[in-house]
Amino acid sequence: MRQKLVVGNWKLNGSLLNNKALIAGLLERLKGINTADFAICVPYTYLFQAQNLLKDSNIEWGAQNVSQFDGGAHTSSISAPMIAEFGCKYVIIGHSERRALSNESNQKAARRFARAVDAGLTPIYCVGETLEERAAGLAENVVKNQILAITHGLDEIVFERAKQVETVIAYEPVWAIGNGQTASPQQAQQMHAFIRDLIAKVDVDFASKVRIIYGGSMTPANASALLAMPDVDGGLIGRCALLADDFSQICKKASMADQLYLVA
Ligand code: PEP
């Protein structure tokens, strides 16, 4: 069985002082829990702090994006090897806010994905449709093209490496992010199963192992129902990741997944 994974996406939030308190709160609440995996993805400037506070704990850390280049004249960019130097396990790739703000194509996201796996990082590759795309019946088509960018758009060697470093897919319907309007457990399950089937067409074994997590207004109130879905392997959490209590509650529900399946 795939162990659940809960990742906090701090986005453009934090300060040295607040991070210290938030991380201390998480460490205290999640201490000793090892039946799910936990991580926080922080702004680049706080990677060093996260590394110092989280090393030797059961909470991993990571970044929220990575350059498609490994070096050169790319002012303000941060490369995958640089991120890896801070002991990161994860990096978020292709978050819808990045796709929208920088007009990011599937091909560009796939190149970032390749740089991440080359550096030994586990990419959390985000896919998801907008409200307009769903209303037009295009949701599966949009997600399919986003997935094909990594299953068919990359060198075979990169894809092999992606399997070794794990790879996580995050289904994040854009219409559910940051607004309290979550996808129903059935909507999430349907898309997660669709994604797993797409990956199985390329590699059945990888498809059975890859963790597909859900993002979009997951809270302590709706987490159990979402996490009880057989293809929902965890959550990518925005707003609730900034509150130690809320984030820990979601993590604890994920850690009791066996019981969730029993009641589902
Ligand atoms: C996100 O931005 O990845 C996210 C899921 O945010 P929220 O939980 O606030 O919807």
py3Dmol code that shows the C-alpha trace and the ligand (Angstrom):
import py3Dmol

protein = """\
ATOM      1  CA  MET A   1       0.000   0.000   0.000  1.00  0.00           C
ATOM      2  CA  ARG A   2       1.216   3.510  -0.780  1.00  0.00           C
ATOM      3  CA  GLN A   3       1.940   5.467   2.384  1.00  0.00           C
ATOM      4  CA  LYS A   4       0.104   8.807   2.452  1.00  0.00           C
ATOM      5  CA  LEU A   5       2.086  11.998   1.974  1.00  0.00           C
ATOM      6  CA  VAL A   6       1.041  15.437   3.242  1.00  0.00           C
ATOM      7  CA  VAL A   7       2.961  18.451   1.933  1.00  0.00           C
ATOM      8  CA  GLY A   8       2.569  22.046   3.071  1.00  0.00           C
ATOM      9  CA  ASN A   9       3.022  24.710   0.406  1.00  0.00           C
ATOM     10  CA  TRP A  10       3.914  27.879   2.289  1.00  0.00           C
ATOM     11  CA  LYS A  11       3.809  29.991  -0.888  1.00  0.00           C
ATOM     12  CA  LEU A  12       4.981  33.584  -0.317  1.00  0.00           C
ATOM     13  CA  ASN A  13       4.613  33.456   3.457  1.00  0.00           C
ATOM     14  CA  GLY A  14       6.936  33.310   6.415  1.00  0.00           C
ATOM     15  CA  SER A  15       9.527  35.158   8.450  1.00  0.00           C
ATOM     16  CA  LEU A  16      12.430  33.761  10.440  1.00  0.00           C
ATOM     17  CA  LEU A  17      10.530  34.331  13.656  1.00  0.00           C
ATOM     18  CA  ASN A  18       7.163  32.933  12.535  1.00  0.00           C
ATOM     19  CA  ASN A  19       8.756  29.931  10.816  1.00  0.00           C
ATOM     20  CA  LYS A  20      10.535  28.991  14.011  1.00  0.00           C
ATOM     21  CA  ALA A  21       7.270  28.906  15.944  1.00  0.00           C
ATOM     22  CA  LEU A  22       5.351  27.126  13.182  1.00  0.00           C
ATOM     23  CA  ILE A  23       8.005  24.435  12.748  1.00  0.00           C
ATOM     24  CA  ALA A  24       8.301  23.947  16.506  1.00  0.00           C
ATOM     25  CA  GLY A  25       4.524  23.476  16.633  1.00  0.00           C
ATOM     26  CA  LEU A  26       4.657  20.860  13.875  1.00  0.00           C
ATOM     27  CA  LEU A  27       7.546  18.978  15.447  1.00  0.00           C
ATOM     28  CA  GLU A  28       5.731  18.815  18.747  1.00  0.00           C
ATOM     29  CA  ARG A  29       2.410  17.677  17.281  1.00  0.00           C
ATOM     30  CA  LEU A  30       3.802  15.146  14.770  1.00  0.00           C
ATOM     31  CA  LYS A  31       6.553  13.694  16.917  1.00  0.00           C
ATOM     32  CA  GLY A  32       6.933   9.929  16.551  1.00  0.00           C
ATOM     33  CA  ILE A  33       4.280   9.523  13.829  1.00  0.00           C
ATOM     34  CA  ASN A  34       5.687   7.393  11.038  1.00  0.00           C
ATOM     35  CA  THR A  35       2.650   5.899   9.344  1.00  0.00           C
ATOM     36  CA  ALA A  36       2.494   8.788   6.847  1.00  0.00           C
ATOM     37  CA  ASP A  37       5.108  11.070   5.290  1.00  0.00           C
ATOM     38  CA  PHE A  38       5.168  14.816   5.907  1.00  0.00           C
ATOM     39  CA  ALA A  39       6.935  17.758   4.275  1.00  0.00           C
ATOM     40  CA  ILE A  40       6.860  21.527   3.995  1.00  0.00           C
ATOM     41  CA  CYS A  41       7.868  23.474   0.881  1.00  0.00           C
ATOM     42  CA  VAL A  42       9.136  26.879   1.931  1.00  0.00           C
ATOM     43  CA  PRO A  43      10.408  29.998   0.123  1.00  0.00           C
ATOM     44  CA  TYR A  44      14.038  29.586  -1.013  1.00  0.00           C
ATOM     45  CA  THR A  45      15.286  32.023   1.598  1.00  0.00           C
ATOM     46  CA  TYR A  46      14.098  29.739   4.390  1.00  0.00           C
ATOM     47  CA  LEU A  47      15.558  26.458   3.127  1.00  0.00           C
ATOM     48  CA  PHE A  48      18.579  26.803   5.373  1.00  0.00           C
ATOM     49  CA  GLN A  49      16.374  27.442   8.391  1.00  0.00           C
ATOM     50  CA  ALA A  50      14.085  24.516   7.504  1.00  0.00           C
ATOM     51  CA  GLN A  51      17.104  22.252   7.110  1.00  0.00           C
ATOM     52  CA  ASN A  52      18.454  23.244  10.506  1.00  0.00           C
ATOM     53  CA  LEU A  53      15.168  22.854  12.335  1.00  0.00           C
ATOM     54  CA  LEU A  54      13.931  19.693  10.604  1.00  0.00           C
ATOM     55  CA  LYS A  55      17.043  17.557  10.156  1.00  0.00           C
ATOM     56  CA  ASP A  56      16.727  14.330  12.140  1.00  0.00           C
ATOM     57  CA  SER A  57      12.947  14.745  12.318  1.00  0.00           C
ATOM     58  CA  ASN A  58      10.045  12.970  10.591  1.00  0.00           C
ATOM     59  CA  ILE A  59       9.260  16.096   8.512  1.00  0.00           C
ATOM     60  CA  GLU A  60      11.017  16.606   5.150  1.00  0.00           C
ATOM     61  CA  TRP A  61      11.398  19.966   3.437  1.00  0.00           C
ATOM     62  CA  GLY A  62      11.599  21.288  -0.080  1.00  0.00           C
ATOM     63  CA  ALA A  63      11.277  24.227  -2.456  1.00  0.00           C
ATOM     64  CA  GLN A  64       8.376  25.556  -4.495  1.00  0.00           C
ATOM     65  CA  ASN A  65       9.962  25.771  -7.934  1.00  0.00           C
ATOM     66  CA  VAL A  66      13.249  25.236  -9.736  1.00  0.00           C
ATOM     67  CA  SER A  67      14.941  26.691 -12.796  1.00  0.00           C
ATOM     68  CA  GLN A  68      14.872  24.770 -16.046  1.00  0.00           C
ATOM     69  CA  PHE A  69      18.612  25.539 -16.266  1.00  0.00           C
ATOM     70  CA  ASP A  70      21.507  24.348 -14.113  1.00  0.00           C
ATOM     71  CA  GLY A  71      23.518  27.558 -14.402  1.00  0.00           C
ATOM     72  CA  GLY A  72      24.394  30.582 -16.523  1.00  0.00           C
ATOM     73  CA  ALA A  73      22.952  34.006 -17.215  1.00  0.00           C
ATOM     74  CA  HIS A  74      19.518  33.551 -15.632  1.00  0.00           C
ATOM     75  CA  THR A  75      19.293  36.339 -13.083  1.00  0.00           C
ATOM     76  CA  SER A  76      17.152  35.497 -10.020  1.00  0.00           C
ATOM     77  CA  SER A  77      16.760  31.812 -10.915  1.00  0.00           C
ATOM     78  CA  ILE A  78      17.582  29.007  -8.490  1.00  0.00           C
ATOM     79  CA  SER A  79      18.879  25.696  -9.846  1.00  0.00           C
ATOM     80  CA  ALA A  80      18.079  22.152  -8.762  1.00  0.00           C
ATOM     81  CA  PRO A  81      21.641  21.428  -7.543  1.00  0.00           C
ATOM     82  CA  MET A  82      21.454  24.588  -5.396  1.00  0.00           C
ATOM     83  CA  ILE A  83      18.221  23.386  -3.800  1.00  0.00           C
ATOM     84  CA  ALA A  84      19.669  19.924  -3.263  1.00  0.00           C
ATOM     85  CA  GLU A  85      22.545  21.483  -1.294  1.00  0.00           C
ATOM     86  CA  PHE A  86      20.059  22.357   1.444  1.00  0.00           C
ATOM     87  CA  GLY A  87      19.106  18.723   1.995  1.00  0.00           C
ATOM     88  CA  CYS A  88      15.721  19.116   0.322  1.00  0.00           C
ATOM     89  CA  LYS A  89      13.809  16.000  -0.607  1.00  0.00           C
ATOM     90  CA  TYR A  90      11.019  17.647  -2.619  1.00  0.00           C
ATOM     91  CA  VAL A  91      10.433  20.422  -5.103  1.00  0.00           C
ATOM     92  CA  ILE A  92       7.056  21.563  -6.397  1.00  0.00           C
ATOM     93  CA  ILE A  93       6.934  21.843 -10.206  1.00  0.00           C
ATOM     94  CA  GLY A  94       4.274  23.470 -12.365  1.00  0.00           C
ATOM     95  CA  HIS A  95       2.063  24.828  -9.595  1.00  0.00           C
ATOM     96  CA  SER A  96      -0.953  26.521 -11.192  1.00  0.00           C
ATOM     97  CA  GLU A  97       0.067  29.868  -9.688  1.00  0.00           C
ATOM     98  CA  ARG A  98       3.432  29.578 -11.486  1.00  0.00           C
ATOM     99  CA  ARG A  99       1.764  28.362 -14.672  1.00  0.00           C
ATOM    100  CA  ALA A 100      -0.591  31.366 -14.578  1.00  0.00           C
ATOM    101  CA  LEU A 101       1.849  34.036 -13.379  1.00  0.00           C
ATOM    102  CA  SER A 102       4.652  33.114 -15.792  1.00  0.00           C
ATOM    103  CA  ASN A 103       2.548  31.744 -18.588  1.00  0.00           C
ATOM    104  CA  GLU A 104       4.364  28.461 -18.089  1.00  0.00           C
ATOM    105  CA  SER A 105       3.902  25.787 -20.752  1.00  0.00           C
ATOM    106  CA  ASN A 106       3.756  22.040 -20.140  1.00  0.00           C
ATOM    107  CA  GLN A 107       7.098  21.741 -21.936  1.00  0.00           C
ATOM    108  CA  LYS A 108       8.769  24.244 -19.633  1.00  0.00           C
ATOM    109  CA  ALA A 109       7.348  22.492 -16.560  1.00  0.00           C
ATOM    110  CA  ALA A 110       8.675  19.196 -17.951  1.00  0.00           C
ATOM    111  CA  ARG A 111      12.150  20.726 -18.334  1.00  0.00           C
ATOM    112  CA  ARG A 112      12.072  21.839 -14.696  1.00  0.00           C
ATOM    113  CA  PHE A 113      10.947  18.320 -13.790  1.00  0.00           C
ATOM    114  CA  ALA A 114      13.980  16.912 -15.625  1.00  0.00           C
ATOM    115  CA  ARG A 115      16.408  19.240 -13.821  1.00  0.00           C
ATOM    116  CA  ALA A 116      14.887  18.230 -10.468  1.00  0.00           C
ATOM    117  CA  VAL A 117      15.226  14.490 -11.001  1.00  0.00           C
ATOM    118  CA  ASP A 118      18.762  14.935 -12.371  1.00  0.00           C
ATOM    119  CA  ALA A 119      19.661  16.556  -9.035  1.00  0.00           C
ATOM    120  CA  GLY A 120      18.086  13.689  -7.081  1.00  0.00           C
ATOM    121  CA  LEU A 121      15.081  15.710  -5.922  1.00  0.00           C
ATOM    122  CA  THR A 122      11.584  14.239  -5.812  1.00  0.00           C
ATOM    123  CA  PRO A 123       9.382  16.427  -7.990  1.00  0.00           C
ATOM    124  CA  ILE A 124       5.834  17.158  -6.892  1.00  0.00           C
ATOM    125  CA  TYR A 125       4.441  17.706 -10.374  1.00  0.00           C
ATOM    126  CA  CYS A 126       1.207  19.708 -10.293  1.00  0.00           C
ATOM    127  CA  VAL A 127      -1.582  19.237 -12.796  1.00  0.00           C
ATOM    128  CA  GLY A 128      -5.153  20.472 -12.886  1.00  0.00           C
ATOM    129  CA  GLU A 129      -7.790  22.222 -14.917  1.00  0.00           C
ATOM    130  CA  THR A 130      -9.399  25.651 -14.593  1.00  0.00           C
ATOM    131  CA  LEU A 131     -13.105  26.159 -13.946  1.00  0.00           C
ATOM    132  CA  GLU A 132     -13.661  27.157 -17.590  1.00  0.00           C
ATOM    133  CA  GLU A 133     -11.893  24.032 -18.801  1.00  0.00           C
ATOM    134  CA  ARG A 134     -13.999  21.812 -16.519  1.00  0.00           C
ATOM    135  CA  ALA A 135     -17.200  23.562 -17.581  1.00  0.00           C
ATOM    136  CA  ALA A 136     -16.258  22.970 -21.211  1.00  0.00           C
ATOM    137  CA  GLY A 137     -15.730  19.239 -20.552  1.00  0.00           C
ATOM    138  CA  LEU A 138     -11.982  19.562 -21.084  1.00  0.00           C
ATOM    139  CA  ALA A 139     -10.727  18.641 -17.595  1.00  0.00           C
ATOM    140  CA  GLU A 140      -9.367  15.204 -18.506  1.00  0.00           C
ATOM    141  CA  ASN A 141      -7.863  16.462 -21.739  1.00  0.00           C
ATOM    142  CA  VAL A 142      -5.983  19.264 -19.987  1.00  0.00           C
ATOM    143  CA  VAL A 143      -4.648  16.927 -17.299  1.00  0.00           C
ATOM    144  CA  LYS A 144      -3.751  14.327 -19.919  1.00  0.00           C
ATOM    145  CA  ASN A 145      -1.573  16.837 -21.807  1.00  0.00           C
ATOM    146  CA  GLN A 146       0.122  17.880 -18.560  1.00  0.00           C
ATOM    147  CA  ILE A 147       0.899  14.238 -17.740  1.00  0.00           C
ATOM    148  CA  LEU A 148       2.026  13.414 -21.293  1.00  0.00           C
ATOM    149  CA  ALA A 149       4.605  16.221 -21.026  1.00  0.00           C
ATOM    150  CA  ILE A 150       6.500  14.067 -18.518  1.00  0.00           C
ATOM    151  CA  THR A 151       5.618  10.547 -19.677  1.00  0.00           C
ATOM    152  CA  HIS A 152       6.262  11.221 -23.380  1.00  0.00           C
ATOM    153  CA  GLY A 153       8.045  14.571 -23.503  1.00  0.00           C
ATOM    154  CA  LEU A 154      11.225  13.567 -21.695  1.00  0.00           C
ATOM    155  CA  ASP A 155      14.197  11.368 -22.510  1.00  0.00           C
ATOM    156  CA  GLU A 156      13.805   7.760 -21.448  1.00  0.00           C
ATOM    157  CA  ILE A 157      16.777   8.192 -19.107  1.00  0.00           C
ATOM    158  CA  VAL A 158      15.038  11.075 -17.326  1.00  0.00           C
ATOM    159  CA  PHE A 159      11.867   9.024 -16.970  1.00  0.00           C
ATOM    160  CA  GLU A 160      13.892   6.143 -15.504  1.00  0.00           C
ATOM    161  CA  ARG A 161      15.491   8.560 -13.056  1.00  0.00           C
ATOM    162  CA  ALA A 162      12.064   9.949 -12.162  1.00  0.00           C
ATOM    163  CA  LYS A 163      11.079   6.474 -11.014  1.00  0.00           C
ATOM    164  CA  GLN A 164      14.200   6.164  -8.871  1.00  0.00           C
ATOM    165  CA  VAL A 165      13.698   9.497  -7.087  1.00  0.00           C
ATOM    166  CA  GLU A 166      10.036   8.610  -6.551  1.00  0.00           C
ATOM    167  CA  THR A 167       8.036  11.385  -8.243  1.00  0.00           C
ATOM    168  CA  VAL A 168       4.779  12.654  -6.796  1.00  0.00           C
ATOM    169  CA  ILE A 169       1.866  13.949  -8.864  1.00  0.00           C
ATOM    170  CA  ALA A 170      -0.381  16.599  -7.312  1.00  0.00           C
ATOM    171  CA  TYR A 171      -3.851  16.920  -8.799  1.00  0.00           C
ATOM    172  CA  GLU A 172      -4.871  20.475  -8.026  1.00  0.00           C
ATOM    173  CA  PRO A 173      -8.038  21.637  -9.754  1.00  0.00           C
ATOM    174  CA  VAL A 174      -7.339  25.350 -10.163  1.00  0.00           C
ATOM    175  CA  TRP A 175     -10.920  26.220  -9.212  1.00  0.00           C
ATOM    176  CA  ALA A 176     -10.442  24.639  -5.785  1.00  0.00           C
ATOM    177  CA  ILE A 177      -7.194  26.345  -4.767  1.00  0.00           C
ATOM    178  CA  GLY A 178      -7.205  28.909  -1.991  1.00  0.00           C
ATOM    179  CA  ASN A 179     -10.938  29.582  -1.997  1.00  0.00           C
ATOM    180  CA  GLY A 180     -12.534  27.006   0.291  1.00  0.00           C
ATOM    181  CA  GLN A 181     -14.236  25.278  -2.654  1.00  0.00           C
ATOM    182  CA  THR A 182     -12.859  21.754  -2.584  1.00  0.00           C
ATOM    183  CA  ALA A 183     -13.362  19.005  -5.158  1.00  0.00           C
ATOM    184  CA  SER A 184     -15.672  16.273  -3.901  1.00  0.00           C
ATOM    185  CA  PRO A 185     -13.954  13.013  -2.915  1.00  0.00           C
ATOM    186  CA  GLN A 186     -15.572  11.404  -5.980  1.00  0.00           C
ATOM    187  CA  GLN A 187     -14.303  14.116  -8.335  1.00  0.00           C
ATOM    188  CA  ALA A 188     -10.813  13.748  -6.889  1.00  0.00           C
ATOM    189  CA  GLN A 189     -10.903   9.938  -7.059  1.00  0.00           C
ATOM    190  CA  GLN A 190     -12.076  10.016 -10.674  1.00  0.00           C
ATOM    191  CA  MET A 191      -9.215  12.251 -11.796  1.00  0.00           C
ATOM    192  CA  HIS A 192      -6.596  10.435  -9.705  1.00  0.00           C
ATOM    193  CA  ALA A 193      -7.645   7.095 -11.224  1.00  0.00           C
ATOM    194  CA  PHE A 194      -7.522   8.686 -14.684  1.00  0.00           C
ATOM    195  CA  ILE A 195      -3.962   9.909 -14.028  1.00  0.00           C
ATOM    196  CA  ARG A 196      -2.865   6.501 -12.715  1.00  0.00           C
ATOM    197  CA  ASP A 197      -4.311   4.821 -15.825  1.00  0.00           C
ATOM    198  CA  LEU A 198      -2.409   7.249 -18.056  1.00  0.00           C
ATOM    199  CA  ILE A 199       0.846   6.412 -16.304  1.00  0.00           C
ATOM    200  CA  ALA A 200       0.053   2.680 -16.419  1.00  0.00           C
ATOM    201  CA  LYS A 201      -0.032   2.910 -20.207  1.00  0.00           C
ATOM    202  CA  VAL A 202       3.703   3.675 -19.997  1.00  0.00           C
ATOM    203  CA  ASP A 203       4.731   1.690 -16.932  1.00  0.00           C
ATOM    204  CA  VAL A 204       2.338  -0.439 -14.885  1.00  0.00           C
ATOM    205  CA  ASP A 205       4.713  -0.898 -11.965  1.00  0.00           C
ATOM    206  CA  PHE A 206       5.473   2.830 -11.698  1.00  0.00           C
ATOM    207  CA  ALA A 207       1.745   3.630 -11.899  1.00  0.00           C
ATOM    208  CA  SER A 208       1.014   1.366  -8.944  1.00  0.00           C
ATOM    209  CA  LYS A 209       3.740   3.015  -6.855  1.00  0.00           C
ATOM    210  CA  VAL A 210       3.487   6.712  -7.779  1.00  0.00           C
ATOM    211  CA  ARG A 211       1.788   8.821  -5.142  1.00  0.00           C
ATOM    212  CA  ILE A 212      -0.963  11.057  -6.496  1.00  0.00           C
ATOM    213  CA  ILE A 213      -1.876  13.664  -3.901  1.00  0.00           C
ATOM    214  CA  TYR A 214      -4.805  16.089  -3.946  1.00  0.00           C
ATOM    215  CA  GLY A 215      -4.560  19.863  -3.507  1.00  0.00           C
ATOM    216  CA  GLY A 216      -7.326  22.430  -3.317  1.00  0.00           C
ATOM    217  CA  SER A 217      -8.736  23.711  -0.041  1.00  0.00           C
ATOM    218  CA  MET A 218      -8.042  20.540   1.941  1.00  0.00           C
ATOM    219  CA  THR A 219      -8.824  21.191   5.619  1.00  0.00           C
ATOM    220  CA  PRO A 220      -9.116  19.120   8.794  1.00  0.00           C
ATOM    221  CA  ALA A 221     -12.870  19.003   8.111  1.00  0.00           C
ATOM    222  CA  ASN A 222     -12.733  17.471   4.633  1.00  0.00           C
ATOM    223  CA  ALA A 223      -9.390  15.623   4.740  1.00  0.00           C
ATOM    224  CA  SER A 224     -10.683  12.242   5.948  1.00  0.00           C
ATOM    225  CA  ALA A 225     -13.230  11.896   3.158  1.00  0.00           C
ATOM    226  CA  LEU A 226     -10.686  12.836   0.491  1.00  0.00           C
ATOM    227  CA  LEU A 227      -7.916  10.663   1.956  1.00  0.00           C
ATOM    228  CA  ALA A 228     -10.263   7.667   2.143  1.00  0.00           C
ATOM    229  CA  MET A 229     -10.397   7.531  -1.659  1.00  0.00           C
ATOM    230  CA  PRO A 230      -8.254   4.641  -2.922  1.00  0.00           C
ATOM    231  CA  ASP A 231      -6.230   6.717  -5.395  1.00  0.00           C
ATOM    232  CA  VAL A 232      -5.823   9.802  -3.196  1.00  0.00           C
ATOM    233  CA  ASP A 233      -2.394   9.266  -1.666  1.00  0.00           C
ATOM    234  CA  GLY A 234      -2.186  12.443   0.377  1.00  0.00           C
ATOM    235  CA  GLY A 235      -2.585  16.183   0.177  1.00  0.00           C
ATOM    236  CA  LEU A 236      -0.837  19.343  -0.967  1.00  0.00           C
ATOM    237  CA  ILE A 237      -1.957  21.987   1.477  1.00  0.00           C
ATOM    238  CA  GLY A 238      -1.841  25.772   1.076  1.00  0.00           C
ATOM    239  CA  ARG A 239      -3.673  27.894   3.627  1.00  0.00           C
ATOM    240  CA  CYS A 240      -3.926  25.229   6.327  1.00  0.00           C
ATOM    241  CA  ALA A 241      -0.165  24.652   6.081  1.00  0.00           C
ATOM    242  CA  LEU A 242       0.386  27.992   7.819  1.00  0.00           C
ATOM    243  CA  LEU A 243      -1.379  26.843  10.979  1.00  0.00           C
ATOM    244  CA  ALA A 244       0.414  24.205  13.046  1.00  0.00           C
ATOM    245  CA  ASP A 245      -2.820  22.852  14.436  1.00  0.00           C
ATOM    246  CA  ASP A 246      -4.691  22.529  11.125  1.00  0.00           C
ATOM    247  CA  PHE A 247      -1.745  21.103   9.217  1.00  0.00           C
ATOM    248  CA  SER A 248      -0.996  18.581  11.961  1.00  0.00           C
ATOM    249  CA  GLN A 249      -4.604  17.487  12.100  1.00  0.00           C
ATOM    250  CA  ILE A 250      -4.548  16.728   8.373  1.00  0.00           C
ATOM    251  CA  CYS A 251      -1.232  14.885   8.809  1.00  0.00           C
ATOM    252  CA  LYS A 252      -2.675  12.810  11.637  1.00  0.00           C
ATOM    253  CA  LYS A 253      -5.712  11.854   9.566  1.00  0.00           C
ATOM    254  CA  ALA A 254      -3.346  10.749   6.791  1.00  0.00           C
ATOM    255  CA  SER A 255      -1.363   8.695   9.278  1.00  0.00           C
ATOM    256  CA  MET A 256      -4.529   6.773  10.183  1.00  0.00           C
ATOM    257  CA  ALA A 257      -5.312   5.876   6.580  1.00  0.00           C
ATOM    258  CA  ASP A 258      -6.002   2.229   7.387  1.00  0.00           C
ATOM    259  CA  GLN A 259      -8.922   3.273   9.522  1.00  0.00           C
ATOM    260  CA  LEU A 260     -10.132   5.690   6.844  1.00  0.00           C
ATOM    261  CA  TYR A 261     -10.398   2.823   4.363  1.00  0.00           C
ATOM    262  CA  LEU A 262     -12.354   0.758   6.873  1.00  0.00           C
ATOM    263  CA  VAL A 263     -15.051   3.418   7.257  1.00  0.00           C
ATOM    264  CA  ALA A 264     -15.166   4.459   3.576  1.00  0.00           C
TER     265      ALA A 264
END
"""
ligand_1 = """\
10
PEP
C -2.008 25.057 -3.112
O -1.795 26.218 -3.406
O -1.226 24.177 -3.494
C -3.193 24.751 -2.313
C -3.660 23.537 -2.328
O -3.742 25.780 -1.604
P -5.050 25.717 -0.662
O -4.906 24.537 0.239
O -5.044 27.012 0.074
O -6.214 25.572 -1.575
"""
view = py3Dmol.view(width=600, height=400)
view.addModel(protein, "pdb")
view.setStyle({"model": 0}, {"cartoon": {"style": "trace"}})
view.addModel(ligand_1, "xyz")
view.setStyle({"model": 1}, {"stick": {}})
view.zoomTo()
view.show()
